Amino acid sequence: MLTDDEWMGIALAQADTAASMGEVPVGCVVVAADGTELSRGHNLRETTGDPTAHAELLAVRAAAPRVGSWRLEGVTLYVTLEPCVMCAGALVLARVARVVYGCDDPKAGGVVSLFEVGRDPRLNHRFELTRGVRADECAGRLRAFFGALRAQGKK
């Protein structure tokens, strides 16, 4: 079985794919309890014009048919950036067992930075959380992407 670092490497490759398309470089991979990869995803908001086309949601949508259920019990989701509130809510609803992410998102993070979706005892499901896996690499991709945009005068 692959380690958290190795799975995050796959998510980072997805982030690179997103960046090559002009998308914010966020990548994700969903893994079954037995270590089988179920799906991969990367941001596609700009490409699709869909505000919900975040890496996590796309990967979760692709994983569900592979599992044969909307319940992704026992599944681990690896993502390069802390999930936002929308994505964290979807992970709770999908019954994801564990979320592993790279770097914190102080402006929109929904599992540590701004909220604790996924650990709130008022919700009907909670997931295990591991943060900071290859954080410097994950953050570096985001800094480079947004730095290039600023240099172009786009943001």
C-alpha positions, 0 to 999 in steps of 0.5 A, spaced: 500 500 500 502 507 498 503 511 504 500 518 505 506 522 502 505 517 495 498 518 495 499 526 496 504 525 490 498 523 485 494 529 488 500 533 486 500 531 479 493 532 478 494 539 481 499 540 476 494 538 470 489 543 473 495 549 473 497 547 465 489 548 464 489 555 467 485 552 473 487 553 480 492 548 482 488 543 486 488 536 485 485 530 489 485 522 489 480 518 492 482 511 495 478 505 498 480 502 504 484 496 501 488 501 498 485 501 491 485 508 487 477 509 486 478 516 482 482 522 481 480 529 480 483 536 479 479 543 479 475 545 473 471 551 475 474 555 469 474 550 464 467 548 465 464 554 468 461 550 474 462 554 481 462 547 484 467 543 479 472 543 485 477 537 485 474 534 491 467 534 488 469 531 482 473 526 485 467 524 489 462 524 484 467 519 480 468 514 486 461 513 488 459 509 482 466 505 483 463 503 490 456 502 487 453 507 493 453 514 495 456 512 501 464 512 501 465 508 507 472 507 509 474 511 503 480 516 504 481 522 500 487 526 499 487 533 496 493 538 496 489 544 499 484 544 505 477 543 503 472 549 503 466 549 506 462 546 500 467 540 499 467 539 507 460 538 507 460 533 501 465 529 504 461 529 511 455 527 506 458 522 502 461 519 509 468 519 507 472 516 513 478 520 512 481 526 509 488 528 508 490 534 505 497 538 504 496 546 505 491 550 510 487 555 506 486 561 511 481 564 507 476 559 505 478 552 509 472 549 512 476 543 516 481 547 520 482 554 518 475 557 518 470 552 520 471 544 523 466 541 518 468 534 519 469 534 526 463 538 529 459 533 533 452 536 531 453 533 524 451 525 523 458 523 520 465 526 522 471 524 518 478 523 521 483 528 519 490 529 517 493 535 515 500 538 512 502 532 508 507 535 503 504 542 505 510 546 502 510 543 495 502 544 495 503 551 497 508 552 493 504 550 487 499 555 489 504 561 490 507 560 483 500 560 480 497 566 483 504 569 482 504 568 475 497 571 475 499 577 478 505 578 474 500 578 468 495 583 471 490 578 472 489 578 480 
